[in-house]
Amino acid sequence: MSLKDNIKLFTDKTFMKFVMVGVVNTIVGTTIMYVFYNIFHLNYWVSSASNYFFGSIVSYFLNKHFTFRYHEKGWYSIFRFTFNIIVCYLLAYGIAKPIIRWILTDISITIQENVSMAFGMCLFVILNYLGQRFFTFK
């Protein structure tokens, strides 16, 4: 891909709609994730996964109909969406935690994991957009 193609990828209408849907999902998901981790004291993986479980249900329907205007019916798009979410989640959070632990070595585990969840969300958004655009709702 050329630089022009890369710029176009992130400046078209679908990306802007994806961002709008993402803002709503991020606010709701972040709240759920940090409540589960900091108030209910669930572990890093359960707390971060809860964000994507609940947010993914809303995201699937909003992105299918609003962002990508995808009209295929059936279970295949749900399977592709679920597969994409799982892969993006494992990659983003699997990368985020060791990087933040390495950067914040002398900081408490609770702070490290809170920062890791925020960093993981950022990685997830980028990977998820690419996965939904080119795999789920191509």
DSSP file with accessible surface (Angstrom, degrees, kcal/mol):
  #  RESIDUE AA STRUCTURE BP1 BP2  ACC     N-H-->O    O-->H-N    N-H-->O    O-->H-N    TCO  KAPPA ALPHA  PHI   PSI    X-CA   Y-CA   Z-CA
    1    1 A M              0   0  154      0, 0.0     2,-0.1     0, 0.0     0, 0.0   0.000 360.0 360.0 360.0 138.5    0.0    0.0    0.0
    2    2 A S     >  -     0   0   58      1,-0.1     4,-2.3     4,-0.0     5,-0.2  -0.321 360.0-104.5 -82.3 168.6    1.2    3.5   -0.8
    3    3 A L  H  > S+     0   0  128      1,-0.2     4,-2.5     2,-0.2     5,-0.2   0.912 123.5  54.9 -60.0 -38.3    1.2    6.3    1.7
    4    4 A K  H  > S+     0   0  169      1,-0.2     4,-2.4     2,-0.2    -1,-0.2   0.911 107.8  48.5 -62.5 -42.2   -1.8    7.8   -0.2
    5    5 A D  H  > S+     0   0   78      2,-0.2     4,-2.1     1,-0.2    -1,-0.2   0.894 111.0  50.8 -64.8 -39.8   -3.7    4.5    0.2
    6    6 A N  H  X S+     0   0   64     -4,-2.3     4,-1.1     2,-0.2    -2,-0.2   0.903 111.0  47.9 -65.2 -40.5   -2.9    4.4    3.9
    7    7 A I  H  < S+     0   0   94     -4,-2.5     3,-0.5     1,-0.2     4,-0.4   0.930 111.3  50.8 -65.7 -43.3   -4.1    8.0    4.4
    8    8 A K  H >X S+     0   0  143     -4,-2.4     3,-1.2     1,-0.2     4,-0.9   0.885 102.4  62.1 -61.1 -38.3   -7.3    7.2    2.5
    9    9 A L  H 3< S+     0   0   13     -4,-2.1     3,-0.2     1,-0.3    -1,-0.2   0.880 111.9  36.4 -55.9 -39.0   -7.9    4.1    4.7
   10   10 A F  T 3< S+     0   0   75     -4,-1.1    -1,-0.3    -3,-0.5    -2,-0.2   0.337 116.7  52.1-101.7   8.8   -8.1    6.3    7.9
   11   11 A T  T <4 S+     0   0   92     -3,-1.2    -2,-0.2    -4,-0.4    -1,-0.2   0.387  82.8 103.3-122.6   3.4   -9.9    9.3    6.4
   12   12 A D  S  X S-     0   0   34     -4,-0.9     4,-1.6    -3,-0.2     3,-0.3  -0.250  85.3 -99.3 -82.2 174.0  -12.9    7.7    4.6
   13   13 A K  H  > S+     0   0  169      1,-0.2     4,-2.4     2,-0.2     5,-0.2   0.851 118.6  58.4 -61.9 -37.5  -16.5    7.7    5.9
   14   14 A T  H  > S+     0   0   32      1,-0.2     4,-2.6     2,-0.2    -1,-0.2   0.898 104.8  50.8 -64.2 -36.8  -16.4    4.2    7.3
   15   15 A F  H  > S+     0   0   45     -3,-0.3     4,-2.4     2,-0.2    -1,-0.2   0.928 110.3  48.8 -66.2 -42.0  -13.5    5.1    9.6
   16   16 A M  H  X S+     0   0  107     -4,-1.6     4,-2.0     1,-0.2    -2,-0.2   0.908 113.7  46.6 -65.3 -39.5  -15.2    8.2   11.0
   17   17 A K  H  X S+     0   0   43     -4,-2.4     4,-2.5     2,-0.2     5,-0.2   0.902 110.4  53.5 -66.9 -39.9  -18.4    6.2   11.6
   18   18 A F  H  X S+     0   0   10     -4,-2.6     4,-2.7    -5,-0.2    -2,-0.2   0.902 107.9  51.2 -60.0 -40.4  -16.3    3.5   13.2
   19   19 A V  H  X S+     0   0   56     -4,-2.4     4,-2.3     2,-0.2    -2,-0.2   0.924 108.9  50.3 -63.6 -43.9  -14.8    6.1   15.5
   20   20 A M  H  X S+     0   0  105     -4,-2.0     4,-1.6     2,-0.2    -2,-0.2   0.936 113.9  44.1 -61.2 -46.4  -18.2    7.4   16.5
   21   21 A V  H  X S+     0   0    6     -4,-2.5     4,-2.5     1,-0.2    -1,-0.2   0.920 113.0  54.2 -62.5 -40.4  -19.4    3.8   17.4
   22   22 A G  H  X S+     0   0   20     -4,-2.7     4,-2.9    -5,-0.2    -2,-0.2   0.842 101.8  56.7 -63.8 -35.3  -16.1    3.3   19.1
   23   23 A V  H  X S+     0   0   79     -4,-2.3     4,-2.3     2,-0.2    -1,-0.2   0.949 110.2  44.5 -62.6 -46.6  -16.5    6.3   21.3
   24   24 A V  H  X S+     0   0   81     -4,-1.6     4,-2.2     1,-0.2     5,-0.3   0.957 116.9  45.6 -61.8 -49.1  -19.8    5.0   22.7
   25   25 A N  H  X S+     0   0   21     -4,-2.5     4,-3.2     1,-0.2     5,-0.3   0.875 111.8  52.8 -62.1 -38.3  -18.4    1.5   23.1
   26   26 A T  H  X S+     0   0   53     -4,-2.9     4,-2.8    -5,-0.2     5,-0.3   0.920 109.3  47.8 -66.7 -42.5  -15.2    2.8   24.7
   27   27 A I  H  X S+     0   0  108     -4,-2.3     4,-1.8    -5,-0.2    -2,-0.2   0.957 119.1  39.3 -63.0 -49.3  -17.0    4.8   27.3
   28   28 A V  H  X S+     0   0   76     -4,-2.2     4,-2.4    -5,-0.2    -2,-0.2   0.951 119.4  46.5 -65.2 -48.9  -19.3    2.0   28.3
   29   29 A G  H  X S+     0   0    1     -4,-3.2     4,-3.0    -5,-0.3    -2,-0.2   0.890 110.9  51.4 -63.4 -41.4  -16.6   -0.7   28.0
   30   30 A T  H  X S+     0   0   38     -4,-2.8     4,-2.8    -5,-0.3     5,-0.3   0.922 110.1  50.1 -62.3 -42.8  -14.0    1.3   30.0
   31   31 A T  H  X S+     0   0   82     -4,-1.8     4,-2.3    -5,-0.3     5,-0.2   0.949 113.4  45.3 -60.3 -48.8  -16.5    1.9   32.8
   32   32 A I  H  X S+     0   0   39     -4,-2.4     4,-2.6     1,-0.2     5,-0.2   0.939 114.1  49.8 -59.5 -47.0  -17.4   -1.8   32.9
   33   33 A M  H  X S+     0   0    0     -4,-3.0     4,-2.2     1,-0.2    -2,-0.2   0.934 114.2  42.1 -61.8 -48.0  -13.7   -2.9   32.8
   34   34 A Y  H  X>S+     0   0   57     -4,-2.8     4,-2.9     2,-0.2     5,-0.5   0.841 113.5  52.5 -73.7 -30.6  -12.5   -0.6   35.6
   35   35 A V  I  X>S+     0   0   48     -4,-2.3     5,-2.1    -5,-0.3     4,-2.0   0.949 111.6  46.9 -65.4 -46.5  -15.5   -1.3   37.8
   36   36 A F  I  <5S+     0   0   52     -4,-2.6     6,-2.7    -5,-0.2    -2,-0.2   0.903 121.0  37.9 -61.3 -40.5  -14.9   -5.0   37.5
   37   37 A Y  I  <5S+     0   0   22     -4,-2.2    -2,-0.2     4,-0.2     4,-0.2   0.947 127.3  29.7 -77.8 -49.2  -11.2   -4.6   38.2
   38   38 A N  I  <5S+     0   0   64     -4,-2.9    -3,-0.2    -5,-0.2    -2,-0.2   0.772 132.2  27.2 -88.5 -27.3  -11.1   -1.9   40.9
   39   39 A I  I  <<S+     0   0  108     -4,-2.0    -3,-0.2    -5,-0.5    -4,-0.1   0.849 132.0  31.7-101.8 -47.4  -14.4   -2.4   42.7
   40   40 A F  S   <S-     0   0  125     -5,-2.1    -3,-0.2     2,-0.0    -4,-0.2   0.536  97.3-135.8 -88.1  -7.8  -15.3   -6.1   42.2
   41   41 A H        +     0   0  153     -6,-0.4    -4,-0.2    -4,-0.2     2,-0.2   0.817  42.8 161.3  57.8  36.5  -11.5   -7.0   42.2
   42   42 A L        -     0   0   68     -6,-2.7    -1,-0.2     1,-0.1    -2,-0.0  -0.497  44.8 -92.8 -76.9 159.1  -11.8   -9.4   39.3
   43   43 A N     >  -     0   0   93     -2,-0.2     4,-2.7     1,-0.1     5,-0.3  -0.119  35.8 -96.7 -74.5 173.3   -8.5  -10.2   37.6
   44   44 A Y  H  > S+     0   0    2      1,-0.2     4,-2.4     2,-0.2     5,-0.3   0.895 120.5  44.8 -53.0 -50.8   -6.9   -8.4   34.6
   45   45 A W  H  > S+     0   0   98      2,-0.2     4,-2.3     1,-0.2    -1,-0.2   0.915 115.2  45.9 -69.3 -41.9   -8.1  -10.9   32.0
   46   46 A V  H  > S+     0   0   71      2,-0.2     4,-2.1     1,-0.2    -2,-0.2   0.933 114.8  48.2 -66.7 -43.4  -11.7  -11.2   33.2
   47   47 A S  H  X S+     0   0    0     -4,-2.7     4,-1.2     2,-0.2    -2,-0.2   0.935 115.7  42.3 -64.0 -46.8  -12.1   -7.4   33.6
   48   48 A S  H  X S+     0   0    0     -4,-2.4     4,-1.2    -5,-0.3     3,-0.2   0.894 113.5  53.0 -69.9 -35.6  -10.7   -6.6   30.2
   49   49 A A  H  X S+     0   0   38     -4,-2.3     4,-2.4    -5,-0.3    -1,-0.2   0.874 101.6  59.9 -67.4 -34.6  -12.6   -9.4   28.5
   50   50 A S  H  X S+     0   0   12     -4,-2.1     4,-2.1     1,-0.2     5,-0.4   0.888  99.9  57.7 -60.3 -37.2  -15.9   -8.2   30.0
   51   51 A N  H  X S+     0   0    5     -4,-1.2     4,-2.2     1,-0.2    -1,-0.2   0.936 111.8  40.2 -55.6 -47.3  -15.4   -4.9   28.2
   52   52 A Y  H  X S+     0   0   21     -4,-1.2     4,-1.6     2,-0.2    -2,-0.2   0.790 110.5  57.5 -80.7 -25.8  -15.2   -6.7   24.9
   53   53 A F  H  X S+     0   0  128     -4,-2.4     4,-1.1     2,-0.2    -2,-0.2   0.980 117.3  32.1 -65.4 -54.2  -18.0   -9.2   25.6
   54   54 A F  H  X S+     0   0   95     -4,-2.1     4,-1.2     1,-0.2     3,-0.3   0.921 122.2  48.7 -71.5 -42.0  -20.6   -6.5   26.3
   55   55 A G  H  X S+     0   0   10     -4,-2.2     4,-2.9    -5,-0.4    -1,-0.2   0.843 104.5  60.3 -67.2 -30.9  -19.2   -3.9   23.9
   56   56 A S  H  X S+     0   0   16     -4,-1.6     4,-2.7    -5,-0.2    -1,-0.2   0.854  98.7  56.5 -68.3 -34.1  -18.9   -6.4   21.0
   57   57 A I  H  X S+     0   0   90     -4,-1.1     4,-1.4    -3,-0.3    -1,-0.2   0.961 114.7  38.1 -61.7 -48.1  -22.7   -7.1   21.0
   58   58 A V  H  X S+     0   0   67     -4,-1.2     4,-2.5     1,-0.2     5,-0.3   0.928 115.8  54.1 -67.2 -44.0  -23.5   -3.5   20.5
   59   59 A S  H  X S+     0   0    6     -4,-2.9     4,-3.0     1,-0.2     5,-0.4   0.887 103.1  56.4 -59.9 -41.8  -20.5   -3.0   18.2
   60   60 A Y  H  X S+     0   0   12     -4,-2.7     4,-2.3     1,-0.2     5,-0.2   0.955 112.9  39.3 -57.0 -51.5  -21.5   -5.8   15.9
   61   61 A F  H  X S+     0   0  115     -4,-1.4     4,-2.1    -5,-0.2     5,-0.4   0.919 118.7  46.6 -70.2 -40.9  -25.0   -4.4   15.2
   62   62 A L  H  X>S+     0   0   67     -4,-2.5     4,-2.7     2,-0.2     5,-1.4   0.935 117.4  42.4 -66.5 -45.9  -23.9   -0.7   14.9
   63   63 A N  I  <>S+     0   0    1     -4,-3.0     5,-3.0    -5,-0.3     6,-0.4   0.894 113.8  52.3 -70.2 -36.0  -20.9   -1.4   12.7
   64   64 A K  I  <5S+     0   0   23     -4,-2.3     6,-2.9    -5,-0.4    -2,-0.2   0.952 126.1  21.8 -63.1 -47.4  -22.8   -3.9   10.5
   65   65 A H  I  <5S+     0   0  103     -4,-2.1    -2,-0.2     4,-0.2    -3,-0.2   0.852 135.3  28.9 -93.3 -35.9  -25.7   -1.5    9.8
   66   66 A F  I  <5S+     0   0   77     -4,-2.7    -3,-0.2    -5,-0.4    -2,-0.1   0.914 125.7  31.9 -94.2 -49.8  -24.4    2.0   10.4
   67   67 A T  I   <S+     0   0    3     -5,-1.4    -3,-0.2     1,-0.1    -4,-0.2   0.973 135.0  16.0 -77.7 -56.4  -20.6    1.9    9.7
   68   68 A F  S   <S-     0   0   30     -5,-3.0    -4,-0.2    -6,-0.1    -1,-0.1   0.541  84.0-139.8-100.6  -8.8  -20.1   -0.6    6.9
   69   69 A R        +     0   0  146     -6,-0.4     2,-0.4     1,-0.2    -4,-0.2   0.919  35.2 179.3  46.8  53.9  -23.7   -1.0    5.7
   70   70 A Y        -     0   0   27     -6,-2.9    -1,-0.2    -7,-0.2    -2,-0.1  -0.710  18.6-176.3 -91.4 130.9  -23.2   -4.7    5.3
   71   71 A H        +     0   0  152     -2,-0.4     2,-0.1     2,-0.1    -1,-0.1   0.392  36.3 124.6-113.7   2.3  -26.2   -6.7    4.1
   72   72 A E        -     0   0   72      1,-0.0     2,-0.3     4,-0.0    -2,-0.1  -0.435  48.0-150.0 -65.2 135.0  -25.1  -10.3    4.2
   73   73 A K        +     0   0  186     -2,-0.1     3,-0.2     4,-0.0     2,-0.2  -0.699  46.5  52.6-103.2 158.9  -27.4  -12.4    6.3
   74   74 A G  S    S-     0   0   46     -2,-0.3     4,-0.5     1,-0.1     3,-0.3  -0.498  92.8 -64.3 112.7-179.8  -26.6  -15.5    8.3
   75   75 A W  S  > S+     0   0  207      1,-0.2     4,-2.7    -2,-0.2     5,-0.2   0.608 107.9  83.0 -83.2 -14.9  -24.2  -16.7   10.9
   76   76 A Y  H  > S+     0   0  134      1,-0.2     4,-2.6    -3,-0.2    -1,-0.2   0.913  92.3  46.8 -62.8 -41.4  -21.0  -16.4    8.8
   77   77 A S  H  > S+     0   0    0     -3,-0.3     4,-2.5     2,-0.2    -1,-0.2   0.879 111.9  51.8 -69.1 -32.9  -20.6  -12.6    9.5
   78   78 A I  H  > S+     0   0   56     -4,-0.5     4,-2.8     2,-0.2    -2,-0.2   0.923 110.5  48.9 -67.0 -41.6  -21.2  -13.2   13.3
   79   79 A F  H  X S+     0   0  119     -4,-2.7     4,-2.8     2,-0.2    -2,-0.2   0.941 112.9  46.6 -61.3 -48.0  -18.6  -15.9   13.2
   80   80 A R  H  X S+     0   0    6     -4,-2.6     4,-2.5     2,-0.2    -2,-0.2   0.904 113.4  49.6 -61.4 -41.7  -16.1  -13.7   11.4
   81   81 A F  H  X S+     0   0    8     -4,-2.5     4,-2.6     2,-0.2    -2,-0.2   0.946 112.9  46.3 -62.3 -47.4  -16.9  -10.8   13.8
   82   82 A T  H  X S+     0   0   65     -4,-2.8     4,-2.5     2,-0.2    -2,-0.2   0.924 113.0  49.2 -62.2 -45.1  -16.4  -13.1   16.9
   83   83 A F  H  X S+     0   0  103     -4,-2.8     4,-2.5    -5,-0.2     5,-0.2   0.930 111.5  50.0 -59.9 -44.7  -13.2  -14.5   15.5
   84   84 A N  H  X S+     0   0   10     -4,-2.5     4,-2.8    -5,-0.2     5,-0.3   0.926 110.7  49.1 -60.3 -46.2  -11.9  -11.0   14.8
   85   85 A I  H  X S+     0   0   15     -4,-2.6     4,-2.7     2,-0.2     5,-0.2   0.932 112.3  48.1 -60.9 -45.7  -12.7   -9.8   18.3
   86   86 A I  H  X S+     0   0   89     -4,-2.5     4,-2.7     2,-0.2     5,-0.2   0.942 114.3  45.1 -62.5 -47.3  -11.0  -12.7   20.0
   87   87 A V  H  X S+     0   0   56     -4,-2.5     4,-2.5    -5,-0.2     5,-0.2   0.945 115.7  46.6 -63.8 -46.2   -7.8  -12.4   17.9
   88   88 A C  H  X S+     0   0    6     -4,-2.8     4,-3.0    -5,-0.2     5,-0.3   0.910 113.2  50.1 -62.9 -41.3   -7.7   -8.6   18.4
   89   89 A Y  H  X S+     0   0   25     -4,-2.7     4,-2.6    -5,-0.3     5,-0.5   0.954 112.3  45.5 -62.1 -51.1   -8.3   -9.0   22.1
   90   90 A L  H  X S+     0   0  100     -4,-2.7     4,-1.6    -5,-0.2    -2,-0.2   0.912 117.4  45.0 -62.5 -40.9   -5.6  -11.6   22.6
   91   91 A L  H  X S+     0   0   86     -4,-2.5     4,-2.0    -5,-0.2     5,-0.3   0.962 116.2  44.6 -65.0 -52.2   -3.1   -9.7   20.6
   92   92 A A  H  X S+     0   0    0     -4,-3.0     4,-2.5    -5,-0.2    -2,-0.2   0.941 122.0  35.5 -62.3 -50.3   -3.8   -6.3   22.1
   93   93 A Y  H  X S+     0   0    0     -4,-2.6     4,-1.7    -5,-0.3    -1,-0.2   0.819 115.1  56.1 -78.0 -27.8   -3.9   -7.3   25.7
   94   94 A G  H  < S+     0   0   34     -4,-1.6    -1,-0.2    -5,-0.5    -2,-0.2   0.847 115.6  38.7 -68.6 -31.5   -1.2  -10.0   25.3
   95   95 A I  H  X S+     0   0   76     -4,-2.0     4,-1.6    -5,-0.2    -2,-0.2   0.878 113.7  55.3 -81.6 -41.4    1.1   -7.3   24.0
   96   96 A A  H  X S+     0   0    0     -4,-2.5     4,-2.7    -5,-0.3     5,-0.3   0.912 101.7  54.4 -62.8 -46.9    0.0   -4.5   26.3
   97   97 A K  H  X S+     0   0   33     -4,-1.7     4,-2.6     1,-0.2     5,-0.2   0.939 110.9  41.8 -61.4 -50.4    0.6   -6.2   29.7
   98   98 A P  H  > S+     0   0   77      0, 0.0     4,-2.0     0, 0.0    -1,-0.2   0.890 115.3  51.7 -66.2 -34.3    4.3   -7.2   29.2
   99   99 A I  H  X S+     0   0   63     -4,-1.6     4,-2.5     2,-0.2    -2,-0.2   0.950 113.5  43.0 -65.4 -46.5    5.2   -3.8   27.6
  100  100 A I  H  X S+     0   0   13     -4,-2.7     4,-3.2     1,-0.2    -1,-0.2   0.904 112.4  53.5 -68.1 -38.4    3.6   -1.9   30.5
  101  101 A R  H  < S+     0   0   97     -4,-2.6    -1,-0.2    -5,-0.3    -2,-0.2   0.893 111.3  47.4 -60.3 -38.8    5.2   -4.2   33.1
  102  102 A W  H >< S+     0   0  203     -4,-2.0     3,-0.7    -5,-0.2    -2,-0.2   0.919 116.7  42.3 -68.6 -42.4    8.6   -3.6   31.5
  103  103 A I  H 3< S+     0   0  100     -4,-2.5     3,-0.2     1,-0.2    -2,-0.2   0.905 122.3  38.4 -71.2 -42.6    8.1    0.2   31.4
  104  104 A L  T >< S+     0   0   43     -4,-3.2     3,-1.9     1,-0.2    -1,-0.2  -0.260  73.2 147.0-105.2  47.8    6.5    0.5   34.9
  105  105 A T  T <  S+     0   0   91     -3,-0.7    -1,-0.2     1,-0.3    -2,-0.1   0.847  72.1  43.2 -54.0 -42.6    8.7   -2.0   36.6
  106  106 A D  T 3  S+     0   0  158     -3,-0.2    -1,-0.3     2,-0.0     2,-0.2   0.328  96.0  96.0 -92.7  10.0    8.8   -0.3   40.0
  107  107 A I  S <  S-     0   0   74     -3,-1.9    -3,-0.0    -6,-0.2     5,-0.0  -0.665  86.5 -86.7 -98.5 156.1    5.1    0.6   40.1
  108  108 A S     >  -     0   0   63     -2,-0.2     4,-2.6     1,-0.1     5,-0.2  -0.164  33.3-118.0 -61.0 153.6    2.4   -1.5   41.9
  109  109 A I  H  > S+     0   0   85      1,-0.2     4,-2.9     2,-0.2     5,-0.2   0.879 113.5  57.6 -59.5 -39.6    0.8   -4.3   40.0
  110  110 A T  H  > S+     0   0   72      2,-0.2     4,-2.2     1,-0.2    -1,-0.2   0.934 110.1  42.5 -60.3 -45.4   -2.6   -2.6   40.3
  111  111 A I  H  > S+     0   0   86      2,-0.2     4,-2.7     1,-0.2     5,-0.3   0.929 113.4  53.3 -67.4 -42.2   -1.4    0.6   38.5
  112  112 A Q  H  X S+     0   0    8     -4,-2.6     4,-2.7     1,-0.2    -2,-0.2   0.930 111.7  45.1 -57.0 -45.2    0.5   -1.5   36.0
  113  113 A E  H  X S+     0   0   20     -4,-2.9     4,-2.2     2,-0.2    -1,-0.2   0.867 111.0  52.4 -73.2 -32.8   -2.6   -3.5   35.1
  114  114 A N  H  X S+     0   0   30     -4,-2.2     4,-1.8    -5,-0.2    -1,-0.2   0.940 114.1  43.6 -63.8 -44.2   -4.8   -0.3   35.0
  115  115 A V  H  X S+     0   0   58     -4,-2.7     4,-2.8     1,-0.2     5,-0.2   0.911 111.9  54.5 -67.2 -39.4   -2.3    1.3   32.5
  116  116 A S  H  X S+     0   0    0     -4,-2.7     4,-3.0    -5,-0.3    -1,-0.2   0.896 106.6  51.2 -60.5 -41.1   -2.1   -2.0   30.6
  117  117 A M  H  X S+     0   0    0     -4,-2.2     4,-2.0     2,-0.2    -1,-0.2   0.915 111.6  47.1 -65.0 -39.8   -5.9   -2.1   30.2
  118  118 A A  H  X S+     0   0   42     -4,-1.8     4,-1.6     2,-0.2    -2,-0.2   0.939 115.3  45.1 -66.2 -45.1   -5.9    1.4   28.8
  119  119 A F  H  X S+     0   0   70     -4,-2.8     4,-2.3     1,-0.2     5,-0.2   0.915 111.1  54.1 -64.5 -40.8   -3.0    0.7   26.4
  120  120 A G  H  X S+     0   0    0     -4,-3.0     4,-2.8    -5,-0.2    -1,-0.2   0.884 104.5  55.2 -60.6 -37.6   -4.6   -2.6   25.4
  121  121 A M  H  X S+     0   0   15     -4,-2.0     4,-2.3     2,-0.2    -1,-0.2   0.913 107.0  50.0 -62.4 -41.7   -7.8   -0.7   24.5
  122  122 A C  H  X S+     0   0   80     -4,-1.6     4,-1.5     2,-0.2    -2,-0.2   0.937 113.5  44.8 -63.0 -46.7   -5.8    1.6   22.2
  123  123 A L  H  X S+     0   0   42     -4,-2.3     4,-2.4     1,-0.2     5,-0.2   0.912 111.5  54.5 -61.6 -41.7   -4.1   -1.3   20.4
  124  124 A F  H  X S+     0   0    9     -4,-2.8     4,-3.3     1,-0.2     5,-0.3   0.901 103.4  54.9 -60.0 -43.9   -7.4   -3.2   20.2
  125  125 A V  H  X S+     0   0   62     -4,-2.3     4,-2.2     2,-0.2    -1,-0.2   0.929 110.8  45.0 -58.5 -45.0   -9.2   -0.3   18.5
  126  126 A I  H  X S+     0   0   95     -4,-1.5     4,-2.0     2,-0.2    -2,-0.2   0.957 117.4  43.2 -65.2 -49.2   -6.6   -0.1   15.7
  127  127 A L  H  X S+     0   0   56     -4,-2.4     4,-2.7     1,-0.2    -2,-0.2   0.903 113.7  52.2 -63.8 -40.2   -6.5   -3.9   15.2
  128  128 A N  H  X S+     0   0   10     -4,-3.3     4,-3.0    -5,-0.2     5,-0.3   0.898 107.1  51.7 -65.8 -41.7  -10.3   -4.2   15.4
  129  129 A Y  H  X S+     0   0    1     -4,-2.2     4,-2.7    -5,-0.3     5,-0.2   0.959 113.0  45.1 -59.3 -48.4  -10.9   -1.5   12.8
  130  130 A L  H  X S+     0   0   60     -4,-2.0     4,-2.3     1,-0.2     5,-0.3   0.918 114.8  48.7 -62.7 -41.8   -8.6   -3.2   10.3
  131  131 A G  H  X>S+     0   0   13     -4,-2.7     4,-2.1     2,-0.2     5,-2.1   0.914 114.4  44.0 -65.6 -42.6  -10.1   -6.6   11.1
  132  132 A Q  I  <>S+     0   0    0     -4,-3.0     5,-3.0     3,-0.2    -2,-0.2   0.914 116.0  47.7 -69.9 -38.9  -13.7   -5.5   10.7
  133  133 A R  I  <5S+     0   0   63     -4,-2.7    -2,-0.2    -5,-0.3    -1,-0.2   0.906 126.7  23.9 -68.2 -42.4  -12.9   -3.5    7.5
  134  134 A F  I  <5S+     0   0  107     -4,-2.3    -2,-0.2    -5,-0.2    -1,-0.2   0.609 136.6  21.5-104.0 -13.8  -11.0   -6.2    5.7
  135  135 A F  I  <5S+     0   0   71     -4,-2.1     3,-0.4    -5,-0.3    -3,-0.2   0.735 124.6  34.5-119.0 -53.1  -12.2   -9.5    7.3
  136  136 A T  I   <S+     0   0    0     -5,-2.1    -4,-0.2     1,-0.2    -3,-0.2   0.961 134.0  16.0 -75.0 -55.0  -15.6   -9.2    8.9
  137  137 A F      <       0   0    9     -5,-3.0    -1,-0.2    -6,-0.2    -5,-0.1  -0.281 360.0 360.0-116.4  47.8  -17.5   -6.7    6.8
  138  138 A K              0   0  157     -3,-0.4    -4,-0.1    -4,-0.1    -5,-0.1  -0.143 360.0 360.0 -65.2 360.0  -15.3   -6.7    3.6
